[in-house]
């Protein structure tokens, strides 16, 4: 006789009503890209599970917050991006059952698969900062990590007269680790251009002990902070916020490891929320101890379930969580999945490539490209630490086009990044 838990699983599988050759969890950048690449290469049923009605080009939200893009430029209907021939299941996933090769949806629907690709992205844990959800979008509390709030960021910056601006960065992991400081540079530059910089005290408060995870780029970013007159506070984590009183409470870790609390007043505060893997993934058999899909960092194949692959922000690989990483991960997942379908060994490896166009001011960007181990892997043989207008054009003109018209259409785009060496002095 089966135990109740096992009996429930068997009943779940027996009640299954639909089966797919490839099931993709998540219809963001990763899900749409791999679906588009697989279409035409794999014969069989492919489905994307995602309830979202709209799709956002999230790398553009820094520019929305800086008044360069409108929100409408970053949003398209999800239906317009689902590749032809790929089925769209407009419901949220609830749980994974890899031993039975099924996924349960929130309404109880059970979906079977032969191969599973997991890419649901990160969840934004706004509630982990006390009082934040009550004041988002009002009282000068903004964030570029949500589209509508990025619009409010620009409202706050352009209407700012004088007082205290604060920009925060929580502990890792977060989407695009450079984004919290990008908007600080743009805000300071806008105030300079409009003659209001003298009346502003600007502080960047980061939970980290450095400005960037790849040390090669840190001197250039420190120089940008100094040039803009931004006060940098390390190991300083936002814990609570009182929007009406315009006060933020931070936890500060001292050099000796002691933790203290400090209260800062603000006229505007840009908050980067804590982030984590989605709750339905954290508690699943395919997750590691940190809650991320447990894959081999080279093949992107699950370490225990060979018919499960993952990419994007919810994967366990130690790379920067950016759209550029997805662009390089997707071909690896597709090739290795197809090899698995033929019972062949994995064919290609992901090198950990990621890119972060660090907007250090209007019309200038430090283009950080790097791979596993902090290797500097620029696509061009020029010193990437030097802010350039060419990289600004790449960020504002070329990359959005590549995203909408190439990447999400299943085209591969890599102009040849590789490890390069540069002199120590910028």
C-alpha positions in Angstrom: 0.0 0.0 0.0 1.4 3.4 -0.9 2.0 6.1 1.7 -0.3 9.1 1.4 2.3 11.4 -0.1 3.3 8.9 -2.8 -0.3 8.1 -3.5 -1.0 11.8 -4.0 1.9 12.0 -6.6 0.6 8.9 -8.4 -2.9 10.3 -8.5 -1.4 13.6 -9.8 0.3 11.8 -12.7 -2.7 9.7 -13.5 -4.9 12.8 -13.7 -2.4 14.5 -16.1 -4.2 15.9 -19.1 -1.4 17.2 -21.4 2.1 16.2 -22.3 4.8 18.2 -24.0 8.1 17.3 -25.5 9.7 20.4 -24.1 8.2 22.5 -21.3 9.6 26.0 -20.6 8.8 27.6 -17.3 9.0 31.4 -17.7 8.3 33.7 -20.6 10.9 36.4 -20.0 14.1 37.0 -21.9 15.4 33.4 -21.3 12.1 31.6 -22.0 11.2 33.4 -25.2 14.8 33.2 -26.5 15.2 29.4 -26.1 11.7 28.8 -27.4 12.5 30.7 -30.5 15.8 28.9 -31.0 14.2 25.5 -30.5 11.4 26.1 -32.9 12.3 24.5 -36.2 15.2 22.5 -34.6 13.0 20.2 -32.5 9.9 18.4 -33.8 7.3 18.0 -31.2 5.2 20.0 -28.8 6.8 23.0 -27.0 5.1 25.1 -24.5 5.9 28.2 -22.4 4.3 28.5 -18.9 3.9 32.2 -17.9 0.8 34.2 -16.8 2.3 37.6 -17.8 0.4 39.6 -20.4 3.3 42.0 -21.1 7.0 41.5 -21.6 9.5 44.1 -20.5 13.0 45.0 -21.7 14.2 45.5 -18.2 17.7 46.7 -19.1 16.0 49.8 -20.4 14.4 50.7 -17.0 17.6 52.5 -15.9 17.1 54.8 -18.9 13.4 55.2 -18.1 14.5 56.3 -14.6 17.0 58.7 -16.2 14.5 60.2 -18.6 16.1 58.8 -21.7 13.4 56.2 -22.6 9.7 56.2 -22.0 8.2 53.2 -20.3 6.3 52.4 -23.5 9.6 51.8 -25.3 10.4 48.9 -23.0 7.0 47.1 -23.0 5.4 44.8 -25.6 2.5 42.4 -25.4 3.6 38.9 -24.4 1.4 37.4 -27.1 3.4 39.2 -29.8 6.6 37.5 -28.7 5.5 33.9 -28.3 7.2 32.1 -31.2 4.9 30.6 -33.9 4.2 26.9 -33.2 5.0 27.3 -29.4 2.0 26.9 -27.1 1.4 29.5 -24.3 0.0 28.3 -21.0 -1.1 31.5 -19.3 -1.0 30.3 -15.7 1.6 30.4 -13.0 3.6 27.2 -12.1 3.2 26.0 -8.5 5.5 23.0 -8.0 8.0 20.8 -9.7 7.9 16.9 -9.6 11.0 15.9 -11.6 10.8 12.2 -10.5 7.4 12.0 -12.3 8.4 14.5 -15.1 5.5 16.8 -14.3 4.9 20.4 -13.2 1.8 21.4 -11.3 0.2 24.8 -11.9 -1.6 26.9 -9.3 -5.0 25.8 -10.5 -4.1 22.2 -10.0 -3.4 21.4 -13.7 -0.7 18.8 -14.1 1.6 19.1 -17.2 3.9 16.4 -18.3 7.2 16.8 -20.2 10.0 14.9 -21.7 12.4 17.8 -21.2 12.1 20.8 -18.9 13.7 24.2 -19.2 13.4 26.3 -16.0 13.8 30.1 -16.3 11.3 31.9 -14.1 13.6 34.8 -13.2 14.0 36.3 -9.8 11.3 37.6 -7.4 11.6 41.0 -5.9 11.3 40.8 -2.1 10.0 44.3 -1.4 8.5 43.1 1.9 11.9 42.3 3.4 12.4 46.1 3.9 10.0 47.2 6.7 7.6 49.8 5.6 8.7 49.9 1.9 5.6 48.5 0.3 3.5 51.2 2.0 5.5 54.1 0.4 6.6 52.8 -3.0 5.8 55.4 -5.6 5.1 58.2 -3.1 7.0 60.3 -0.7 10.1 60.4 -2.9 10.6 56.6 -2.7 11.3 55.1 -6.1 12.9 52.1 -7.8 14.0 51.2 -11.3 13.3 47.6 -10.6 9.6 48.0 -11.6 8.5 49.8 -14.7 6.0 52.1 -13.2 8.3 53.0 -10.4 11.1 53.8 -12.9 8.7 56.5 -14.3 8.4 57.8 -10.8 12.2 57.8 -10.4 12.5 60.3 -13.3 9.7 62.4 -11.8 11.7 62.6 -8.5 14.9 63.4 -10.3 13.6 66.1 -12.6 11.6 67.8 -9.8 14.4 67.6 -7.2 15.4 71.0 -5.9 17.8 70.4 -3.0 18.3 68.1 0.0 19.3 64.5 0.4 19.3 61.8 -2.4 20.1 58.2 -1.3 20.6 55.2 -3.6 20.7 51.7 -2.1 22.0 48.2 -3.0 21.1 45.1 -1.1 23.1 41.9 -0.7 23.5 39.7 -3.7 22.0 38.2 -5.8 20.2 40.9 -7.7 19.4 41.5 -11.4 22.1 43.6 -13.0 24.4 44.3 -10.1 25.5 47.6 -11.6 22.0 49.1 -11.9 21.8 50.6 -8.4 24.7 52.8 -9.0 23.9 53.6 -12.7 20.9 55.7 -11.6 23.0 57.5 -9.0 25.4 58.7 -11.7 22.5 59.8 -14.0 20.8 61.7 -11.2 24.0 63.6 -10.2 24.7 64.3 -13.9 21.2 65.7 -14.4 21.4 67.9 -11.4 24.8 69.2 -12.7 23.3 69.9 -16.1 20.4 71.8 -14.6 22.4 73.8 -12.1 21.0 72.1 -9.0 23.9 69.9 -8.1 25.3 72.3 -5.4 22.1 71.9 -3.3 22.1 68.1 -3.3 23.8 65.7 -0.9 24.0 62.3 -2.8 24.9 59.0 -1.0 25.2 55.5 -2.4 24.7 52.9 0.3 25.7 49.4 -0.6 25.6 46.2 1.4 28.8 45.1 -0.4 32.3 45.9 0.5 33.2 47.0 -3.1 31.5 48.9 -5.9 31.6 46.0 -8.3 32.3 42.3 -8.2 35.0 42.4 -10.9 37.9 44.3 -9.4 39.3 45.4 -12.8 36.4 47.9 -13.1 36.4 49.2 -9.5 38.9 52.1 -10.0 36.9 53.5 -12.9 33.7 53.4 -10.8 35.4 55.0 -7.8 36.6 57.8 -10.1 33.0 58.2 -11.4 31.7 58.5 -7.8 34.4 61.1 -6.9 33.7 63.1 -10.1 30.0 63.2 -9.3 30.6 64.0 -5.6 28.7 60.9 -4.4 29.4 59.7 -0.9 29.9 55.9 -0.8 28.9 53.9 2.2 29.9 50.2 2.2 28.4 47.4 4.2 25.3 49.6 4.7 22.0 47.8 4.2 18.5 49.3 4.1 16.4 47.6 6.7 13.3 49.9 7.1 11.8 53.0 5.7 9.3 55.6 6.9 8.1 57.4 3.8 6.0 60.0 5.6 8.8 60.9 7.9 11.3 60.6 5.1 13.7 58.5 7.1 15.5 55.3 6.2 17.1 52.9 8.8 20.3 51.2 7.8 22.3 48.3 9.3 26.0 49.1 9.2 28.7 46.5 9.6 31.9 47.9 10.9 35.5 46.9 10.1 35.6 44.8 13.3 32.4 43.0 12.3 30.2 44.8 14.8 26.7 45.8 13.5 25.1 49.2 14.3 22.0 51.0 13.2 21.9 54.4 11.6 19.0 56.6 10.5 19.3 58.8 7.4 16.8 61.5 6.3 16.0 61.7 2.6 14.2 63.9 0.1 14.5 61.1 -2.5 15.5 57.5 -2.1 16.0 55.0 -4.9 15.6 51.5 -3.5 16.9 48.3 -5.0 14.9 45.5 -3.4 16.3 42.3 -2.0 15.9 39.5 -4.5 15.7 35.7 -4.5 14.6 32.7 -6.5 10.8 32.4 -6.7 9.2 30.7 -3.7 7.8 27.8 -5.8 11.3 27.0 -7.0 13.1 27.4 -3.6 11.2 24.5 -2.1 11.5 22.2 -5.1 13.7 19.1 -5.7 15.5 20.8 -8.6 16.8 23.7 -6.3 20.1 23.8 -4.5 20.4 25.0 -0.9 20.2 28.6 -2.0 17.0 28.0 -3.9 18.4 28.2 -7.4 18.1 25.5 -10.2 21.1 23.3 -9.5 23.0 22.9 -12.8 26.4 22.2 -14.1 27.9 25.7 -14.7 29.3 24.8 -18.1 26.6 22.6 -19.6 23.5 24.3 -17.9 22.1 20.8 -17.4 20.7 19.8 -14.0 23.2 17.9 -11.8 20.6 15.2 -10.8 17.9 15.3 -13.5 19.5 15.0 -17.0 16.2 16.0 -18.7 16.2 19.4 -16.9 18.0 22.5 -18.0 18.0 26.0 -16.8 19.2 29.5 -17.7 18.6 33.1 -16.7 18.4 34.7 -13.3 17.0 31.6 -11.5 20.0 29.4 -12.4 22.7 28.5 -9.9 25.6 29.4 -12.1 28.0 32.1 -10.5 27.6 34.6 -13.3 26.2 38.1 -13.3 22.4 38.0 -13.7 22.0 40.1 -16.9 20.3 39.8 -20.3 23.8 39.5 -21.8 24.3 36.3 -19.8 21.0 34.9 -21.2 22.1 35.7 -24.7 25.2 33.5 -24.3 23.4 30.8 -22.1 20.6 30.2 -24.6 22.6 28.6 -27.4 24.4 26.4 -24.8 21.1 25.1 -23.4 19.6 24.5 -26.9 22.6 22.6 -28.2 23.1 20.5 -25.1 19.4 19.7 -24.8 19.3 18.5 -28.4 22.4 16.4 -27.7 20.6 14.9 -24.7 17.6 14.1 -26.9 19.9 12.1 -29.1 21.6 10.4 -26.0 24.8 12.2 -26.9 27.2 14.0 -24.4 26.9 17.7 -24.0 28.4 19.6 -27.0 29.2 23.1 -25.8 30.0 25.0 -22.6 29.0 28.4 -21.2 32.0 30.4 -20.1 30.1 32.6 -17.6 30.0 35.6 -19.9 28.0 38.6 -18.7 28.0 42.3 -19.5 27.0 45.4 -17.6 26.9 48.7 -19.5 27.7 50.9 -16.5 26.1 54.3 -17.2 28.4 56.8 -15.5 26.7 59.8 -17.0 24.6 60.9 -19.9 26.4 60.0 -23.1 29.0 57.8 -21.4 29.3 54.2 -20.4 31.9 51.9 -18.9 31.2 48.7 -20.8 32.0 45.9 -18.3 32.2 42.4 -20.0 33.5 39.5 -18.0 33.3 35.7 -17.5 33.7 33.1 -14.7 36.5 33.9 -12.3 36.4 37.6 -13.0 38.1 37.3 -16.4 37.8 40.5 -18.4 36.3 39.5 -21.8 35.5 42.6 -23.9 34.2 42.3 -27.4 36.5 45.1 -28.6 40.2 45.6 -28.2 39.9 48.9 -26.4 40.2 49.6 -22.6 36.6 49.0 -21.4 37.3 51.0 -18.2 37.2 54.3 -20.1 33.7 55.8 -20.4 32.8 56.1 -24.0 30.0 57.6 -26.1 30.2 54.6 -28.5 29.1 52.3 -25.6 26.3 54.8 -24.9 25.1 54.3 -28.4 25.4 50.6 -28.0 23.3 50.7 -24.8 20.6 53.1 -26.1 20.3 52.1 -29.8 21.9 48.8 -30.7 21.2 46.5 -27.7 17.4 47.2 -27.6 17.2 46.4 -31.3 19.3 43.2 -30.8 17.0 42.2 -28.0 13.6 42.7 -29.7 14.6 41.8 -33.3 17.3 39.2 -32.9 17.6 37.6 -29.5 13.9 37.1 -29.0 13.5 35.8 -32.6 16.1 33.1 -31.9 19.1 34.6 -33.7 22.5 34.1 -32.1 24.5 37.3 -31.6 28.1 37.3 -30.3 30.7 39.5 -31.9 33.5 37.6 -30.3 34.1 38.4 -26.7 37.4 37.0 -25.4 39.8 37.5 -22.5 42.1 40.4 -22.9 44.8 42.1 -20.9 45.1 45.8 -20.2 47.6 48.1 -18.4 46.9 48.6 -14.7 46.3 52.4 -15.0 43.0 53.6 -16.5 
